[in-house]
Amino acid sequence: MLEEKNPQRTAISTLGEVGLIKHLTDALPTIQPSTVLGVGDDAAVLEVGTGQMVVSTDTLAEGVHFNLGYVPLKHLGYKAVVVNLSDIASMNAVPSQILVSIAVSNRFPVEALEEIYQGIRLACQHYGVDLVGGDTTSSTSGLILTITAIGAVEKGKFIARKGAKEGDLLVVTGDLGGAYMGLQILEREHAVYLANPQMQPEMEGYEYILQRQLKPEARTDVRTALEQLEIVPTSMVDISDGLASEVLHLSDQSQVGIRVYEDKIPLDPQTLSTAEEFNLNPTVCALSGGEDYELLFTISPSDYQKIKNHPDFTVIGHVVEKQQGSHLVLSGSGELSPLTAQGWDAFLNRE
């Protein structure tokens, strides 16, 4: 029988999500020879025959990760799959299967679950993955959706957060901040509806950023693009919690410092105009907004000529020695502003 202890009570919010994971798993070393990469990256890597398997899991909880007042169930199912496939893509792997576990209260009819699974099915079809199992149970606190994604990669060809070296270039795919601005529109219009249900939502002109929030896509295409360019990233992570948080993940795991140039961060015109409408700094939206599900990676400076003219890749910074720390280089002044992880954290300020 395990001996129960009654230590002092420490609020989870004092550690945050990343700190809590480290705190709970540091005393759990891996012992299986087949475990190549364990806790601490976007996904685990396991030896399977002559290749390697990549596995990741994420949970979306009602009231924490989504609001059903403005998130359609079909979109929720699709997005839940994408969130996990993004982790597989960031490891340079090809997704192949998913498992779905759902906890649901009795306020949801069968038809509501059918909507969720319709979105899951569409995502499976789009990305060519199979739904191979999971679990269904009841919940007393709304809807909880957990998806585990499985992928494959050739032995030794996965890309982890660890590996960036001094002098490497920092590259990002797509554009940033759009998902966060889409969320601002949804929350504004939902508040208007609650105040006056007769009011029609004003969604016209925000189509791109709304799609970035409600129906993001995993960058499973990047692996092929990099292969065609003959580029092998030295480190990589997906941008789920904001650019600043992910830069710090690479910095921490690779034991380096990183410079990010503010004027190089790619922002869509709709993101810029909406940020102005809400009187928000678009750079802060990109750094801390999250849910863009783009990929952030480092490459050798010798690969710059290969990537500099690619329309979907933007060089936004470079790697420096650890002692120099990780900073944002402010446009105009060139001053250094320390990067801090102020993006999404499920445990902060949510007592």
Wavefront OBJ file of the C-alpha trace (Angstrom):
o trace
v 0.000 0.000 0.000
v 1.368 3.409 -0.956
v 2.090 5.662 1.983
v 0.081 8.861 1.801
v 1.873 12.105 2.472
v 0.392 15.446 3.400
v 2.939 18.042 2.298
v 2.310 21.755 2.045
v -0.200 22.831 -0.575
v 1.435 24.443 -3.611
v -0.817 26.153 -6.133
v -0.395 24.684 -9.621
v -0.451 28.216 -11.014
v 2.900 28.924 -9.332
v 4.532 26.383 -11.655
v 2.554 26.790 -14.861
v 2.069 24.014 -17.409
v 5.703 23.505 -18.442
v 6.975 23.803 -14.880
v 4.371 21.327 -13.635
v 5.335 18.758 -16.279
v 9.001 19.051 -15.348
v 8.191 18.847 -11.641
v 6.123 15.682 -12.026
v 8.293 13.827 -14.534
v 11.887 14.617 -13.526
v 11.882 11.622 -11.171
v 10.595 9.286 -13.885
v 13.574 8.384 -16.081
v 13.010 6.239 -19.159
v 14.147 2.619 -18.800
v 12.990 0.984 -22.035
v 15.643 0.712 -24.780
v 12.921 1.466 -27.328
v 12.316 4.932 -25.843
v 14.430 7.288 -27.948
v 12.923 10.603 -26.804
v 10.601 11.020 -23.824
v 8.933 13.901 -22.003
v 9.924 17.455 -22.929
v 9.381 17.737 -26.669
v 6.372 18.077 -28.982
v 6.139 14.276 -29.183
v 7.809 11.106 -27.945
v 9.958 9.015 -30.292
v 9.988 5.199 -30.016
v 12.008 2.532 -31.807
v 9.750 0.290 -33.908
v 11.471 -2.283 -36.092
v 13.762 -0.546 -38.557
v 12.003 2.798 -38.187
v 10.750 5.103 -35.451
v 7.266 5.944 -34.175
v 6.294 9.436 -33.045
v 3.469 9.800 -30.497
v 1.735 12.882 -29.103
v -1.426 13.590 -27.122
v -3.428 16.705 -26.267
v -6.602 17.396 -24.315
v -9.151 20.112 -25.075
v -11.485 20.943 -22.182
v -14.690 22.967 -22.411
v -14.374 26.305 -20.646
v -10.581 26.124 -20.745
v -9.644 25.562 -24.400
v -12.924 26.345 -26.152
v -16.299 28.018 -25.689
v -19.237 26.241 -27.306
v -21.055 29.553 -27.380
v -19.177 30.339 -30.587
v -17.177 27.224 -31.559
v -19.160 24.870 -33.856
v -18.863 21.221 -32.808
v -17.763 20.153 -36.279
v -14.933 22.678 -36.205
v -13.983 21.532 -32.714
v -13.565 17.942 -33.896
v -11.448 19.024 -36.858
v -9.269 21.352 -34.779
v -8.688 18.727 -32.077
v -7.107 16.463 -34.690
v -5.035 19.285 -36.190
v -3.615 20.271 -32.776
v -2.099 16.797 -32.454
v -0.978 16.380 -36.053
v 0.894 19.664 -35.731
v 3.057 18.047 -33.039
v 3.772 15.115 -35.353
v 4.696 17.500 -38.183
v 7.073 19.424 -35.920
v 9.059 16.230 -35.358
v 9.576 15.847 -39.147
v 7.300 12.790 -39.099
v 4.343 11.649 -41.215
v 1.071 11.213 -39.263
v -0.671 7.875 -39.708
v -3.217 7.154 -36.943
v -5.188 8.842 -34.157
v -7.062 7.656 -31.071
v -9.983 9.692 -29.728
v -11.150 9.763 -26.112
v -14.182 11.813 -25.170
v -15.816 12.595 -21.838
v -19.250 14.148 -22.198
v -22.094 15.222 -19.909
v -25.706 14.203 -20.436
v -26.600 17.655 -21.744
v -25.146 16.588 -25.100
v -27.413 14.538 -27.386
v -26.086 11.880 -29.759
v -26.450 14.350 -32.633
v -23.926 16.696 -30.983
v -21.354 13.911 -30.799
v -22.071 13.071 -34.432
v -21.130 16.666 -35.298
v -17.822 16.360 -33.454
v -17.003 13.088 -35.181
v -17.937 14.542 -38.546
v -15.161 17.106 -38.026
v -12.791 14.362 -36.880
v -13.626 12.324 -39.970
v -12.984 15.272 -42.292
v -9.587 15.852 -40.686
v -8.720 12.161 -41.027
v -9.633 12.271 -44.704
v -7.704 15.493 -45.341
v -4.501 14.294 -43.667
v -4.772 10.625 -44.624
v -4.835 9.263 -41.069
v -6.903 6.444 -39.553
v -9.013 6.585 -36.403
v -7.999 3.335 -34.684
v -9.402 3.535 -31.149
v -9.987 5.572 -28.028
v -12.444 5.757 -25.149
v -15.841 7.249 -24.323
v -17.024 8.086 -20.825
v -19.280 10.462 -18.918
v -18.345 13.840 -17.477
v -19.837 16.076 -14.809
v -18.019 19.152 -16.112
v -18.884 19.506 -19.781
v -17.020 18.213 -22.805
v -13.428 16.936 -22.688
v -11.769 15.746 -25.877
v -8.393 13.974 -25.900
v -6.623 12.866 -29.064
v -3.463 10.825 -29.385
v -1.649 11.037 -32.712
v 0.834 8.531 -34.085
v 3.305 9.091 -36.894
v 6.339 7.535 -38.524
v 9.797 8.801 -39.379
v 12.897 7.184 -40.801
v 15.346 6.147 -38.121
v 17.439 9.066 -36.930
v 15.576 11.650 -39.044
v 13.252 13.120 -36.422
v 13.817 16.778 -35.514
v 13.644 17.707 -31.820
v 13.696 20.992 -29.940
v 17.278 20.264 -29.021
v 19.935 20.813 -31.687
v 20.115 24.538 -32.463
v 23.677 25.859 -32.584
v 25.208 29.312 -32.358
v 25.021 30.997 -35.761
v 21.953 29.039 -36.939
v 19.107 30.981 -38.541
v 15.605 31.038 -37.020
v 12.827 30.389 -39.551
v 9.036 30.411 -39.296
v 6.362 29.161 -41.692
v 3.283 31.137 -42.727
v 2.188 34.142 -40.675
v 1.500 34.690 -36.984
v -1.066 36.318 -34.723
v -4.078 35.593 -36.929
v -5.630 32.931 -34.696
v -5.490 35.223 -31.674
v -7.162 38.054 -33.565
v -9.830 35.642 -34.807
v -10.511 34.757 -31.175
v -10.952 38.460 -30.353
v -13.628 38.755 -33.043
v -15.465 35.646 -31.800
v -15.412 36.800 -28.195
v -16.563 40.303 -29.121
v -19.490 39.078 -31.189
v -20.428 36.488 -28.547
v -20.547 39.221 -25.911
v -22.764 41.327 -28.188
v -25.093 38.344 -28.700
v -25.356 37.704 -24.944
v -26.256 41.361 -24.408
v -28.774 41.369 -27.262
v -29.670 38.056 -28.967
v -31.401 40.029 -31.739
v -28.104 41.457 -32.962
v -26.520 39.769 -35.977
v -22.804 38.945 -35.642
v -20.438 41.093 -37.718
v -18.092 38.553 -39.278
v -17.659 39.988 -42.763
v -14.115 41.052 -43.555
v -12.590 38.778 -40.917
v -12.748 35.502 -42.839
v -9.024 34.733 -42.807
v -8.415 35.261 -39.113
v -11.635 33.437 -38.180
v -10.455 30.447 -40.171
v -7.077 30.626 -38.450
v -8.885 30.282 -35.115
v -11.731 27.887 -35.939
v -10.153 25.695 -38.623
v -6.356 25.803 -38.436
v -4.242 23.412 -40.491
v -1.242 21.342 -39.436
v 1.867 22.048 -41.505
v 2.390 18.476 -42.644
v 3.512 19.915 -46.000
v 6.689 21.461 -44.576
v 8.544 18.159 -44.360
v 8.279 17.670 -48.135
v 9.170 21.303 -48.863
v 12.334 21.056 -46.787
v 13.299 17.783 -48.456
v 12.930 19.399 -51.870
v 15.143 22.280 -50.736
v 17.625 19.763 -49.292
v 17.422 21.416 -45.880
v 17.584 19.514 -42.597
v 16.566 21.723 -39.645
v 18.788 21.575 -36.569
v 15.779 22.004 -34.232
v 12.026 22.466 -34.606
v 8.840 23.131 -32.617
v 5.243 23.942 -33.511
v 3.769 27.313 -32.532
v 0.822 26.473 -30.302
v 1.392 28.802 -27.330
v 2.772 31.909 -29.036
v 6.076 32.655 -30.770
v 7.869 33.809 -27.604
v 7.032 30.627 -25.695
v 8.255 28.403 -28.523
v 11.476 30.391 -29.000
v 12.169 29.846 -25.322
v 11.489 26.111 -25.712
v 14.157 25.917 -28.426
v 16.495 28.090 -26.370
v 16.042 25.977 -23.236
v 16.336 22.577 -24.904
v 19.260 23.584 -27.136
v 21.010 25.588 -24.398
v 21.428 28.659 -26.602
v 20.263 32.261 -26.806
v 18.078 33.532 -29.655
v 17.524 36.911 -31.316
v 14.136 37.565 -32.934
v 13.804 40.668 -35.126
v 10.465 42.409 -34.650
v 10.334 43.766 -38.196
v 10.852 40.267 -39.657
v 7.840 38.605 -37.959
v 5.321 37.749 -40.737
v 1.872 39.265 -40.157
v -1.147 39.053 -42.469
v -2.762 42.393 -43.442
v -6.050 41.263 -41.842
v -4.215 40.530 -38.594
v -2.625 43.987 -38.684
v -5.875 45.857 -39.400
v -7.816 43.919 -36.755
v -5.118 44.489 -34.151
v -5.352 48.201 -34.913
v -9.137 48.022 -34.554
v -8.750 46.457 -31.092
v -5.902 48.822 -30.179
v -3.540 45.869 -29.765
v 0.144 45.659 -30.632
v 0.372 43.102 -33.487
v 3.851 42.050 -32.385
v 2.493 41.134 -28.952
v -0.320 39.181 -30.635
v 2.261 37.136 -32.570
v 4.536 36.643 -29.570
v 1.857 35.686 -27.056
v -1.354 34.869 -28.944
v -0.859 31.212 -29.770
v -2.857 28.654 -31.781
v -1.240 29.530 -35.107
v 0.112 25.965 -35.499
v 2.910 27.112 -37.771
v 6.386 25.591 -37.443
v 9.440 27.307 -35.987
v 12.839 25.846 -36.787
v 16.542 26.569 -37.022
v 18.803 25.886 -39.996
v 22.488 26.099 -40.722
v 23.535 29.510 -42.147
v 24.867 27.622 -45.180
v 21.233 26.858 -46.111
v 20.203 30.515 -46.323
v 20.508 30.732 -50.117
v 18.180 27.729 -50.458
v 15.425 29.213 -48.339
v 15.653 33.000 -48.767
v 13.219 33.260 -51.704
v 10.689 30.677 -50.548
v 7.260 32.366 -50.195
v 6.214 30.344 -47.135
v 9.406 30.555 -45.053
v 10.634 33.691 -43.264
v 13.983 34.089 -41.529
v 13.137 36.026 -38.363
v 16.303 35.753 -36.286
v 19.403 33.817 -35.382
v 20.964 31.784 -32.599
v 23.563 33.249 -30.230
v 25.478 31.817 -27.293
v 23.478 30.919 -24.193
v 24.956 33.684 -22.034
v 23.435 36.343 -24.317
v 19.905 35.141 -23.578
v 16.825 35.322 -25.816
v 15.606 38.760 -26.883
v 13.342 40.593 -29.302
v 15.270 43.145 -31.374
v 12.891 46.114 -31.521
v 12.331 47.623 -34.938
v 13.583 51.171 -35.314
v 15.670 51.441 -32.155
v 17.371 48.042 -32.375
v 17.101 47.764 -28.595
v 16.886 44.313 -27.011
v 13.732 43.343 -25.114
v 13.875 40.066 -23.129
v 11.503 37.419 -24.445
v 9.075 36.098 -21.845
v 6.584 33.238 -22.172
v 3.295 35.123 -21.800
v 1.327 32.917 -24.165
v -1.306 30.314 -23.404
v -0.886 28.319 -20.189
v -3.867 26.278 -18.988
v -2.889 26.613 -15.317
v -2.123 30.305 -14.993
v -4.763 32.633 -13.518
v -7.481 30.013 -13.767
v -8.236 29.149 -10.169
l 1 2 3 4 5 6 7 8 9 10 11 12 13 14 15 16 17 18 19 20 21 22 23 24 25 26 27 28 29 30 31 32 33 34 35 36 37 38 39 40 41 42 43 44 45 46 47 48 49 50 51 52 53 54 55 56 57 58 59 60 61 62 63 64 65 66 67 68 69 70 71 72 73 74 75 76 77 78 79 80 81 82 83 84 85 86 87 88 89 90 91 92 93 94 95 96 97 98 99 100 101 102 103 104 105 106 107 108 109 110 111 112 113 114 115 116 117 118 119 120 121 122 123 124 125 126 127 128 129 130 131 132 133 134 135 136 137 138 139 140 141 142 143 144 145 146 147 148 149 150 151 152 153 154 155 156 157 158 159 160 161 162 163 164 165 166 167 168 169 170 171 172 173 174 175 176 177 178 179 180 181 182 183 184 185 186 187 188 189 190 191 192 193 194 195 196 197 198 199 200 201 202 203 204 205 206 207 208 209 210 211 212 213 214 215 216 217 218 219 220 221 222 223 224 225 226 227 228 229 230 231 232 233 234 235 236 237 238 239 240 241 242 243 244 245 246 247 248 249 250 251 252 253 254 255 256 257 258 259 260 261 262 263 264 265 266 267 268 269 270 271 272 273 274 275 276 277 278 279 280 281 282 283 284 285 286 287 288 289 290 291 292 293 294 295 296 297 298 299 300 301 302 303 304 305 306 307 308 309 310 311 312 313 314 315 316 317 318 319 320 321 322 323 324 325 326 327 328 329 330 331 332 333 334 335 336 337 338 339 340 341 342 343 344 345 346 347 348 349 350 351
